[in-house]
Each structure stands twice: as structure tokens, then as C-alpha cells.
Amino acid sequence: MMKNDKELILSDTIMCAVLKLEADAVGVTLEEYVDRFLAVFYNESDKLQPIITHQ
């Protein structure tokens, strides 16, 4: 499932432009940034809760 999601993200020009800015800011490639996000999304989703929910 992660591979399909990665391909979908990387096929979107606007998404890639935004994520590349973030990847560059932390010193990784776009692909590394997407891989790490998807790993957290699927394996450690509790780390994303503050971003997703309104407190």
C-alpha cells in the first residue's frame, strides 16, 4: 500500500513542490521525506494526531 501512496504523491506536481520545500528545509530528498511521512502515517499515526485534530 505504501508504494502506491508514494507513487500517487510523487505524481502530483503541486504536492511535490510543497513537500520539496519541506524536505529541503530538513536536509533530505523529496523521496526520503515522503518515505518517512508514510512510515509514520502507517506505523506511528498517533504522532500525527496533533496535526489532524483540533484541540
Residue, then its C-alpha position, 0 to 999 in steps of 0.5 A: m500500500m505504501k508504494n502506491d501512496k508514494e507513487l500517487i504523491l510523487s505524481d502530483t506536481i503541486m504536492c511535490a513542490v510543497l513537500k520539496l520545500e519541506a524536505d529541503a528545509v530538513g536536509v533530505t530528498l523529496e523521496e526520503y521525506v515522503d518515505r518517512f511521512l508514510a512510515v509514520f502515517y502507517n506505523e506511528s499515526d498517533k504522532l500525527q494526531p496533533i496535526i489532524t485534530h483540533q484541540 
